Amino acid sequence: MTVINLDASHVIHTFSPAHPPVLEIESGSTLTVETMDSYNNRFHRDTSIERYLAERPHTPGNPATGPIYIRGVQPGDGLDIHIEGIQLTETGYIAVMPGIGVMGDQDIQPALASFYVREGELCFGEKFRLPLRPNIGTIGVAPREGTISSLELGRHGGNLDCNEITTGATLHLPVQAPGGLLAIGDVHARMGYGEVYSGVNIAARVTMTVERVAAPGWKWPWLETDEAIMTIGIAADIEGAVRIAVSEMTALLMRHFDISLTEAIALTGAACDLRPGQTSVFGTNVSMLAVFPKHLMR
């Protein structure tokens, strides 16, 4: 199997059909994509929080490597993105500051927290050794028209920040622009569910296989793992995100089992869990996942 390599020399900070592709591939291609951390790889061990705060207003965040044009893909199609592996670099960061996250209204002393990947664990200071739990924070395609910040999430995907988008998962994205124009970035070495502040931002190499799905009728991103099917609801508030996630799951179960709306609602009530995606206070949309066990679908 030939694996295509794409380095992080070309990144975007917005999703747009106007961006020229940096790479064209065939459906079914496997590629390894190098990603920057969400701080554009600006941090080093000797970087001060003062320097970061001074540069932050002038430097966009969440760089995404791409865009990648998939030949033969047209609006109305879908993309299946199979995550084959995530290889992390050695050092990740969280820049702690007021005004961001659930605790952003507190009197926070700004600081740069460094995390180190050692022997399969994530080390924070001398006391904490955490299991690695890498995920892909930003992965999406171009909208039909206009421009969407890579910090935002929506029907195109984008800054989804779901722990479930990791090795072994398949993300399904509805395509809105010719070629899809896929881009990926904002990998975390570990992130709490709901991202109450920020995950551990880190550079990485992501291996994935990308396949066209002809006119599947998808309206929103959704994903699956070996254990579960998950629909993603995205809205301005959690209540709206829950409604979309559950509505999409109900429709999926109706199609899969050929059952009525009444039966599907009863089934979701009995077996569907809700899980937070991006639910923190970042001035963006939020997301919730409706999770249905895969073994019940056989």
N, C-alpha and C positions, 0 to 999 in steps of 0.2 A: 504494500500500500504506500502510495506517494503522499507525503504530508507537505502541504504548502506552508511556508513560514512568512509571517508578516511582522516586522519590527514596529516599534512605537515612534518611528521618526515622523509619522503623519497622524495627528490626532485632531478631533473636532470637539467643540464645546457646545454645539447645537446640532439637533437633528433637522435636516432640511433636504428637500429634493434638489435644491440648487447646488449642493456640494458635489464636486466631481469625485468619482470613485478612485481610491488609491489602488484597488485590486479588483480584478474580475475573475470569478470562478464558475465552474459548472456545478449544478445541483448534485449533491452526493459527495462533494469534496470534503476532505479532512484538512484542517489547517491549525497551526499553532500560532496564536496571536500574542504578541508582547504588549503588556499594558503598563501604563504609568500608575502611580498611586494618585489619589484624588487631589493631591497638592502639586501635581505636575513634576514629581520627583525632585522637588526643591529642597527637601530636608536632608540633612546629614547630622552626624552625632554632635557636631559643634554649632549647629544652627540654633539661633536664639528665638524665643517666642516674640521678642521685640521686632526682630527682622521680619518674621512672618506677618505680624499685625500691620507693619508698615507696608508690606507688599500686597497683602490680601485684597484691598480695594481695587487694585490695578491688575489683578491676575485672575482670570476665570478658573473655576475649579471643575472637577469631574471630567478630565480629558478622556475621550473614548477613541480607541484606535479604529481607523477606518476613514470613510465608509467602504464597505465591500459590496460589489455589484454581483448578484447571482444571475447568470444568464438564463433567459427564458421565464423569469419571474415577472408577473404583471400584477397591477392592482386587482384585488379580489382573491389572489392566491394567498397561501400561508407559507410560513417557514417553520420547519422542524429543526431545532438546534439542539443536538445531542452533546452534552458536556462530557468529554472523555477524560479530562484531567485538569487540575490546577496546580501549577508549580510556583511556590512562593519564593520571593527573595528573602534576605536574612533579617531585615529591619522594617518595622511598621510604626506608624505614629497616630496619635490622636492629639489634635490641638484643642485644648480646653479653654473656653472663653465665654463671657456672658453673652446673652442674647440668642443662644442657640440651644435647642433641645428642651426637654421637659423642665429642667432646672435652670433654664436660661435667665429667669428673672431673679436669680440669687446673686449675691455679691461674690462673684467668682474671681479668684486670682488667676489671671491667664497663665497657662503653662503648656509646655510641649512634652507629652508623655510618650516615651519610647518603649517599644516592645520588640523582643528578639526571638526569632525562630531558632530553637535549639533542640536537637534530638527528638523531633516530632512534637514538641510542646511550644507554647507561647509564654515567654518569660517577661514579667513586669516587675521591675525592681528585684530585690533579693527575696521577697516573701511569696510571690505569686507565680505559679506554673500552671497555665491553663491548657486544656486540650485544644488543639487546632480545630477550627470549624470554618474552613474557607468558603466564601461565597462570591458570586459575581454581582456587584451592586448595580451597575449600569449596563444594560444590553437592550438594544432597540433598533428600529428601522425608521426611515424617513416618513413624516406625515405626507398626506396628499398634497398639501400646499403650506406655505409659511415656514416658520422657524420655531422650534421648541428647544429650550435650554436643556442641556444634558443633566441638570439638577432636577428636572421635572419628570413626572411619570404620567402615563396616559395610555390610550389605545395602542400607541406605537411601542409600548414598553418603556424604555428609558431607565430612570433611576428607581428601579423596582425595589432594591434592597431587601430581597427575600432570602433567608437562610437556605431555602429549598433549592435555589438555583446554584447547584454545586455538582461535583463529580457524580455521574450516574443519572442525572436528571435530564429530561427533555423539555425545553421551553418551546411553546407554540405561539408564534406571532402572526397576526393578520397583516398582510402587505398592503400598503397604500400608494406606493410609488414604484415605477418601473425599476426592476433589479433589486428592490428591497432596500438597498443602501444600509446594510447592517453595520453597526459599530458597537464596541465593547470596551469596558473599563471599570474603574472604581472597585477593584477587588478588595475584599476584607479578609484578614487572617482569622478573625473571629468577630462576631457581632451578636449582641443580645437580640432576642426576638422583639420586634417593634422598633428597634434602633432608638432607644430612649435618649441617647446623645449621638454617638457616632460609633461605627465599627472601627476596628484597627486597620487603617488604610495602608496598603502595601502594594508594591509593584509585583507583577506576576507574569507567567506564561500560561495561557489557556489553550488547551487543545479541544477542538470541537468539530463535529460533522454537521454540515448544513444541507438540508434537503427541501426541495420545493414540494408543496402540497397544492394540487390543482383545485381552486375555487371551493374551499371547505366551508365557507359561510361564517367564519369566526368574526365576532365583533370585538372581542377583548383578548388580551394575552391569557394563556392558561398553561399549566405544566403538569408533568407527571413524573413520578419516581417508581421504583419497584413496588413501593408500598401503597401509593395513593394517587388519586387524580385530584387536582387542585385548580379551581377557578379563581381568578383574581379580580376583585372589585376595586375600582379606583375612582375617587370622588374628592370633593373639597372637605368632607368631614367623614368620620368613621361610620356614622349611621348610613350615609349614602353609599359608602364603599361596601358595607355589609349587605345592603339590599342588592347591589349589582352582583356581588360574588354569589349570593344565594340564588338569585334569579338565573344566573348563568349555569350554576350547578343543577338547578331544577330542570332547565331546558336540556342539559346534557343527559340527565338520567331519563328524561322522557324519550329522547332519541335512542339511547342505548337499550333500554328495556321495552320500548314500545308501550309505555304506560301513560295514563292520563295525568293531567296537572294535579288533580287531587291526590292520586297515588304517589306522585313524585314529591309533593309537599310532605306527605306523611313519611316517606322514606328519608328525606333530608332531616326531618325532625328526629327520626330514630337513629340515624347513623352519620350525620354530617357534623363535623367539628369546624369551629372558626379559629383562625390563627392570625395574629397580627403580621403585617408586612412592614411597610413604611408608615408608622403611626406617630412619629415624633413631631416636634414643633420646628419646622424648617422653612415655613412659608411656602410649602408646596402642597400638591394633592397628597392624600394618604391612601393606603391600600389595606385590604383585608382579604384573607384567603378562606375559601370554603373547601374543606378537605373531606374526601370520601374514600374509604378503604378500597383498595383495588381488589382484594380477595373477594369482596362481595359482588364484583362485577363479572365474575367468571361464570 
